[in-house]
């Protein structure tokens, strides 16, 4: 039966308030779970009540929509739903648009570019609608309606279609296939991977997400040759995958629980060792609410993994882009964390100064001279022989510090809470 929770629930370990609301029985199958749980991200009881009421209203509205059944959205409603995602994306890359590497904005436009006449190109759109199966052709009247659209977001694409293009010829090469859902395909793929000699313990958390990412990477290549995947060598290459890679795709897979569990297990052994050189390279402008959460994240990491005097190799946090590293140093200082910045004469960063071992102060109590290292990545250059034991790349595709001789952990995250969970800094994943 549904849980009668109408007030914020305080987590007994973290002290953070949560919303917990039992899903009504009549829509439980549609929602896919018995209870809605959502962190309110606050320990303040007054703020928790406000956020709880707001979140509860959103959930009740979602349930009401589910009860009303499927219907078509008007353009105004579609815009209303899409606007928050657009605003968030725009804000993230407003100052540094070149750092946007996630969304290949050219792909959609390239679909409408003419192909060489010698190529017999055919087009198939895969769709899933409950109860629909088989192939379907697009009628000329429907295509004319699409081409005649006045929707502002579609006009730049439609306007690229040259006058006089052979629409009937396109329709002869275009078809729509209705088939299983992504979830159903995923179950089938996992079952087939199990027949290819992969360890059952690795398929959900390592092999499947790695295969998914490699297919995505290949699909965005320009050349037909590099876009084509030969199953035999592709499967053989997956047998060499030994480490979990946390990407944006991993969060969308139904196996994400197993992915997280395996990732946390892999990281635990490295993080539990006392004296390890751990370097983080982080792209702040790609992370939602980075300014608000970064001090909390760094403080939590330092207090868990660099709090003893035996931890004489404090972690280095190197931030990419034009981030105010000096301002962050002040905020960390006010939070009780002393940083080494490697600055000499307040002007130049010297790597030797940044990476030196902190002195141990013994009176009035034993403590280290500084608890972490902080710098702009652009001012550090090559690290030479000072390679870390663990390199954490956060929303950074590649870095010159990578080496076959060190453990490299790559993360693609939206929020620092994703990283906190992976690094065992919080018990539950929001």
C-alpha positions as CSV (number, residue, x, y, z in Angstrom):
1,X,0.0,0.0,0.0
2,X,1.2,3.6,-0.6
3,X,3.3,5.2,2.1
4,X,1.4,8.1,3.7
5,X,4.3,10.5,3.7
6,X,3.2,14.1,3.6
7,X,6.2,15.7,5.3
8,X,9.9,15.9,4.5
9,X,11.7,12.8,5.6
10,X,15.1,13.3,7.3
11,X,17.8,10.8,6.3
12,X,19.2,9.2,9.5
13,X,22.8,9.2,8.3
14,X,23.2,12.3,6.2
15,X,20.6,14.6,7.8
16,X,19.5,15.6,4.4
17,X,15.7,15.9,3.9
18,X,13.9,13.8,1.3
19,X,10.5,13.6,-0.3
20,X,9.0,10.1,-0.1
21,X,5.6,9.5,-1.6
22,X,3.8,6.2,-2.2
23,X,2.7,5.8,-5.8
24,X,-1.1,5.2,-6.1
25,X,-2.0,1.7,-7.1
26,X,-3.9,2.7,-10.2
27,X,-0.8,4.2,-11.9
28,X,1.9,2.1,-10.3
29,X,2.4,0.1,-13.5
30,X,2.9,3.2,-15.5
31,X,5.3,4.8,-13.1
32,X,7.2,1.6,-12.7
33,X,7.9,1.8,-8.9
34,X,6.0,1.7,-5.6
35,X,7.5,4.9,-4.2
36,X,8.7,8.3,-5.4
37,X,11.9,9.3,-3.6
38,X,13.7,12.6,-4.2
39,X,16.5,14.4,-2.3
40,X,15.6,17.9,-1.3
41,X,19.4,18.8,-1.0
42,X,19.0,20.6,2.3
43,X,19.4,20.0,6.0
44,X,17.4,23.1,6.9
45,X,13.9,22.0,8.1
46,X,12.2,25.2,7.0
47,X,13.7,25.2,3.5
48,X,12.9,21.4,3.3
49,X,9.2,22.2,3.9
50,X,9.2,24.7,1.0
51,X,11.0,22.4,-1.4
52,X,8.9,19.4,-0.3
53,X,5.7,21.2,-1.2
54,X,7.1,22.3,-4.6
55,X,8.3,18.8,-5.4
56,X,5.1,17.2,-4.3
57,X,3.1,19.5,-6.6
58,X,5.3,18.4,-9.5
59,X,4.8,14.7,-8.7
60,X,1.0,15.1,-8.3
61,X,0.9,17.0,-11.7
62,X,2.8,14.1,-13.3
63,X,0.5,11.5,-11.9
64,X,-2.5,13.5,-13.1
65,X,-1.0,13.5,-16.6
66,X,-0.5,9.8,-16.5
67,X,-4.2,9.3,-15.5
68,X,-5.4,11.5,-18.4
69,X,-3.7,9.2,-21.0
70,X,-1.7,10.0,-24.1
71,X,-2.5,13.1,-26.1
72,X,-0.7,15.3,-28.7
73,X,1.0,18.4,-27.4
74,X,0.4,21.8,-28.8
75,X,3.5,23.7,-30.0
76,X,3.1,26.0,-27.0
77,X,3.1,23.1,-24.6
78,X,6.1,21.5,-26.3
79,X,8.0,24.8,-26.1
80,X,7.1,25.1,-22.4
81,X,8.5,21.6,-21.7
82,X,11.6,22.1,-23.7
83,X,12.4,25.6,-22.5
84,X,14.1,24.6,-19.1
85,X,16.5,22.3,-20.9
86,X,17.3,24.9,-23.5
87,X,17.9,27.6,-20.8
88,X,20.1,25.3,-18.8
89,X,22.2,24.4,-21.9
90,X,22.5,28.0,-22.9
91,X,23.6,29.1,-19.4
92,X,26.2,26.4,-19.2
93,X,28.0,27.4,-22.4
94,X,27.1,31.2,-22.6
95,X,30.6,32.4,-21.7
96,X,32.6,29.7,-23.5
97,X,30.6,28.2,-26.4
98,X,33.7,26.3,-27.7
99,X,33.6,24.1,-24.6
100,X,30.3,22.6,-25.8
101,X,31.4,19.2,-27.1
102,X,28.4,17.1,-26.2
103,X,25.9,18.0,-28.8
104,X,26.9,17.6,-32.4
105,X,24.8,20.5,-33.8
106,X,26.0,19.7,-37.4
107,X,24.6,16.2,-37.5
108,X,20.9,17.1,-38.2
109,X,21.8,19.5,-40.9
110,X,24.1,17.1,-42.6
111,X,21.3,14.6,-43.0
112,X,19.8,16.9,-45.6
113,X,22.9,17.5,-47.6
114,X,22.9,15.9,-51.1
115,X,24.6,12.5,-51.4
116,X,26.8,11.7,-54.4
117,X,24.6,10.5,-57.3
118,X,26.6,7.3,-57.5
119,X,25.4,6.2,-54.0
120,X,22.2,4.2,-53.5
121,X,21.4,5.8,-50.1
122,X,18.3,4.6,-48.3
123,X,16.8,6.0,-45.1
124,X,15.0,4.2,-42.3
125,X,13.5,5.8,-39.2
126,X,13.1,3.4,-36.2
127,X,10.1,4.1,-33.9
128,X,8.4,2.5,-31.0
129,X,4.7,3.0,-30.3
130,X,2.9,0.4,-28.1
131,X,1.0,-2.0,-30.3
132,X,2.6,-0.9,-33.6
133,X,4.8,-3.2,-35.6
134,X,6.0,-3.5,-39.2
135,X,7.1,-1.1,-41.9
136,X,5.3,2.0,-43.1
137,X,5.9,4.4,-45.9
138,X,5.5,8.2,-45.5
139,X,2.7,9.6,-47.8
140,X,3.5,12.6,-50.1
141,X,0.8,14.6,-48.4
142,X,2.4,14.1,-45.0
143,X,5.8,15.1,-46.4
144,X,4.4,18.2,-48.0
145,X,2.9,19.2,-44.6
146,X,6.3,18.8,-42.9
147,X,8.1,20.8,-45.6
148,X,5.5,23.6,-45.3
149,X,6.0,24.0,-41.6
150,X,6.2,27.4,-40.1
151,X,7.8,26.3,-36.8
152,X,10.7,28.6,-36.0
153,X,12.9,25.8,-34.8
154,X,12.4,23.7,-38.0
155,X,12.6,26.4,-40.6
156,X,16.5,26.6,-40.7
157,X,16.5,22.9,-41.6
158,X,13.7,22.9,-44.0
159,X,15.2,26.0,-45.8
160,X,18.3,23.9,-46.6
161,X,16.2,21.7,-48.9
162,X,16.9,23.0,-52.4
163,X,14.0,24.0,-54.7
164,X,13.2,21.3,-57.2
165,X,14.5,18.5,-55.0
166,X,13.0,15.1,-56.0
167,X,10.7,14.5,-53.0
168,X,9.1,11.5,-54.6
169,X,12.6,10.0,-55.1
170,X,13.3,10.5,-51.4
171,X,10.0,8.9,-50.4
172,X,10.9,5.9,-52.5
173,X,14.1,5.4,-50.4
174,X,12.5,6.3,-47.0
175,X,10.6,4.0,-44.7
176,X,9.5,3.9,-41.1
177,X,10.0,0.7,-39.0
178,X,7.9,0.2,-35.8
179,X,9.5,-2.2,-33.4
180,X,10.4,-3.0,-29.8
181,X,11.2,-0.3,-27.2
182,X,14.8,0.5,-26.2
183,X,14.3,-1.4,-23.0
184,X,13.2,-4.5,-24.9
185,X,16.2,-4.3,-27.3
186,X,18.5,-3.9,-24.3
187,X,17.3,-7.1,-22.7
188,X,17.9,-8.9,-26.0
189,X,21.4,-7.5,-26.4
190,X,22.4,-8.4,-22.8
191,X,21.2,-11.9,-23.4
192,X,23.2,-12.2,-26.7
193,X,26.4,-10.8,-25.0
194,X,26.1,-13.6,-22.5
195,X,26.4,-16.1,-25.3
196,X,29.7,-14.5,-26.6
197,X,32.0,-15.6,-23.8
198,X,31.8,-12.5,-21.6
199,X,31.8,-12.9,-17.8
200,X,28.3,-12.6,-16.5
201,X,29.6,-10.3,-13.7
202,X,31.0,-7.9,-16.3
203,X,28.2,-7.7,-18.9
204,X,25.8,-5.2,-17.2
205,X,28.4,-2.9,-15.7
206,X,31.3,-2.9,-18.1
207,X,30.8,-4.6,-21.4
208,X,27.4,-3.3,-22.4
209,X,28.0,0.4,-21.5
210,X,31.4,0.2,-23.2
211,X,29.8,-1.2,-26.4
212,X,27.1,1.4,-26.3
213,X,29.6,4.2,-26.1
214,X,31.8,2.9,-28.9
215,X,28.8,2.6,-31.2
216,X,27.8,6.2,-30.4
217,X,31.3,7.3,-31.1
218,X,31.4,5.5,-34.5
219,X,27.9,6.8,-35.5
220,X,29.2,10.4,-35.4
221,X,32.2,9.8,-37.7
222,X,32.1,11.4,-41.2
223,X,33.5,8.5,-43.2
224,X,31.4,5.5,-44.1
225,X,34.4,3.3,-43.4
226,X,34.8,4.6,-39.8
227,X,31.1,4.5,-39.2
228,X,30.9,0.8,-40.2
229,X,31.3,-1.7,-37.4
230,X,32.5,-5.3,-38.1
231,X,31.0,-7.5,-35.4
232,X,33.9,-9.9,-35.0
233,X,36.7,-7.4,-34.2
234,X,34.3,-5.2,-32.3
235,X,33.4,-8.0,-29.9
236,X,37.0,-9.1,-29.7
237,X,38.0,-5.5,-28.6
238,X,35.4,-5.5,-25.9
239,X,37.2,-8.5,-24.2
240,X,40.0,-6.1,-23.4
241,X,37.7,-3.7,-21.4
242,X,38.5,-4.0,-17.8
243,X,37.4,-0.7,-16.2
244,X,34.0,1.0,-15.8
245,X,33.8,4.3,-17.6
246,X,31.1,6.7,-16.3
247,X,29.5,8.5,-19.3
248,X,26.3,10.4,-19.8
249,X,25.0,7.2,-21.6
250,X,25.5,5.1,-18.4
251,X,22.9,7.2,-16.5
252,X,20.3,6.4,-19.2
253,X,20.8,2.6,-19.2
254,X,18.6,0.3,-17.2
255,X,21.8,-1.4,-15.9
256,X,23.0,1.9,-14.3
257,X,22.5,0.4,-10.8
258,X,25.0,-2.4,-11.6
259,X,27.3,0.2,-13.3
260,X,27.4,2.3,-10.2
261,X,27.9,-0.6,-7.9
262,X,30.9,-1.9,-10.0
263,X,32.4,1.6,-10.3
264,X,32.2,2.3,-6.6
265,X,33.8,-1.1,-5.9
266,X,36.7,-0.4,-8.4
267,X,37.4,3.0,-6.9
268,X,37.2,1.9,-3.3
269,X,40.5,0.0,-3.4
270,X,42.4,3.0,-4.8
271,X,40.7,5.5,-2.5
272,X,41.3,3.5,0.7
273,X,45.1,3.7,0.4
274,X,46.7,6.4,2.5
275,X,49.5,8.0,0.5
276,X,48.3,8.2,-3.2
277,X,48.9,11.1,-5.7
278,X,45.4,11.9,-6.9
279,X,44.9,14.6,-9.5
280,X,41.5,15.9,-10.7
281,X,41.1,17.8,-14.0
282,X,37.6,19.3,-13.9
283,X,35.7,21.4,-16.5
284,X,33.6,23.7,-14.2
285,X,31.5,25.3,-16.9
286,X,30.0,22.0,-18.0
287,X,28.7,21.1,-14.5
288,X,25.3,22.3,-13.2
289,X,25.5,24.5,-10.1
290,X,29.3,24.0,-9.9
291,X,29.9,27.3,-8.0
292,X,27.2,26.3,-5.4
293,X,28.4,22.8,-4.9
294,X,32.2,22.8,-5.4
295,X,33.3,23.8,-1.9
296,X,31.0,21.1,-0.4
297,X,32.4,18.5,-2.8
298,X,36.1,19.3,-2.2
299,X,35.6,19.6,1.5
300,X,33.9,16.2,1.6
301,X,36.6,14.5,-0.5
302,X,39.5,16.0,1.6
303,X,37.8,15.2,5.0
304,X,37.3,11.5,3.9
305,X,40.6,10.8,2.0
306,X,43.1,13.4,3.1
307,X,42.5,14.1,6.8
308,X,45.4,12.3,8.5
309,X,48.9,13.5,8.8
310,X,49.8,10.2,7.0
311,X,48.0,11.6,4.0
312,X,51.1,13.6,3.0
313,X,50.2,13.8,-0.7
314,X,47.1,16.1,-0.8
315,X,44.9,15.9,-3.9
316,X,45.3,18.3,-6.7
317,X,42.2,20.0,-8.3
318,X,43.1,21.5,-11.7
319,X,40.2,23.5,-13.3
320,X,39.9,24.1,-17.0
321,X,38.7,27.2,-18.7
322,X,38.6,30.8,-17.3
323,X,37.5,29.9,-13.8
324,X,38.2,32.1,-10.8
325,X,40.6,29.8,-9.0
326,X,41.7,32.6,-6.6
327,X,38.1,33.2,-5.6
328,X,37.6,29.5,-4.9
329,X,40.8,29.4,-2.8
330,X,39.3,32.1,-0.6
331,X,36.0,30.2,-0.2
332,X,37.9,27.0,0.7
333,X,40.0,28.9,3.2
334,X,36.8,30.3,4.8
335,X,35.6,26.7,5.0
336,X,38.7,25.7,6.9
337,X,40.8,24.2,4.1
338,X,44.2,25.6,3.3
339,X,45.4,25.2,-0.3
340,X,48.7,25.1,-2.0
341,X,48.6,27.0,-5.2
342,X,52.2,26.9,-6.4
343,X,52.2,30.7,-6.9
344,X,55.6,32.4,-6.7
345,X,55.4,36.1,-6.4
346,X,51.6,36.0,-6.9
347,X,52.2,35.8,-10.7
348,X,53.6,32.4,-11.8
349,X,52.8,28.9,-10.9
350,X,55.8,26.6,-10.3
351,X,54.9,23.0,-10.5
352,X,57.6,22.0,-7.9
353,X,56.1,24.4,-5.4
354,X,52.6,23.2,-6.1
355,X,53.5,19.5,-5.7
356,X,55.9,19.7,-2.8
357,X,55.2,17.7,0.4
358,X,53.4,19.7,3.0
359,X,55.2,20.3,6.3
360,X,53.8,18.7,9.4
361,X,52.9,21.0,12.3
362,X,53.0,19.2,15.6
363,X,51.8,21.9,18.1
364,X,49.2,22.6,19.4
365,X,48.1,19.4,17.5
366,X,49.5,17.4,14.6
367,X,48.3,18.7,11.3
368,X,49.5,19.3,7.7
369,X,50.5,22.6,6.3
370,X,47.9,22.4,3.6
371,X,45.1,19.9,2.8
372,X,44.8,20.2,-1.0
373,X,46.3,21.7,-4.1
374,X,44.4,24.0,-6.4
375,X,45.4,25.5,-9.8
376,X,44.2,26.4,-13.2
377,X,44.9,23.6,-15.6
378,X,46.1,26.0,-18.3
379,X,49.0,27.1,-16.1
380,X,50.4,23.7,-15.4
381,X,51.5,22.3,-18.7
382,X,53.2,18.9,-18.8
383,X,53.6,17.1,-15.5
384,X,56.7,15.2,-16.5
385,X,57.9,12.7,-14.0
386,X,55.4,13.9,-11.4
387,X,52.8,11.6,-12.6
388,X,49.9,10.8,-10.2
389,X,48.8,7.4,-9.1
390,X,45.2,8.2,-10.0
391,X,44.0,10.7,-12.6
392,X,40.3,11.7,-12.5
393,X,39.1,13.5,-15.7
394,X,35.7,15.1,-15.0
395,X,33.9,16.2,-18.2
396,X,37.3,16.3,-19.9
397,X,37.7,14.0,-23.0
398,X,41.5,13.8,-22.9
399,X,44.4,15.4,-21.2
400,X,48.2,15.5,-21.6
401,X,48.6,14.0,-18.2
402,X,47.1,10.7,-19.3
403,X,49.6,7.8,-19.4
404,X,49.5,4.0,-19.7
405,X,51.4,3.9,-16.4
406,X,48.6,5.5,-14.2
407,X,45.0,4.7,-13.4
408,X,42.8,7.1,-15.4
409,X,39.1,7.4,-14.4
410,X,36.8,9.3,-16.7
411,X,33.5,10.8,-15.7
412,X,30.9,12.6,-17.7
413,X,28.5,14.2,-15.2
414,X,25.8,16.8,-15.0
415,X,26.1,17.5,-11.3
416,X,28.9,17.1,-8.7
417,X,26.5,14.8,-6.7
418,X,27.1,12.2,-9.5
419,X,30.8,12.3,-8.6
420,X,30.2,12.3,-4.9
421,X,28.3,9.1,-5.2
422,X,30.9,7.4,-7.3
423,X,33.7,8.4,-4.9
424,X,31.7,7.1,-1.8
425,X,31.1,10.6,-0.5
426,X,27.3,9.9,-0.2
427,X,25.4,6.7,0.3
428,X,22.5,7.3,-2.0
429,X,22.3,8.4,-5.6
430,X,19.9,11.2,-6.3
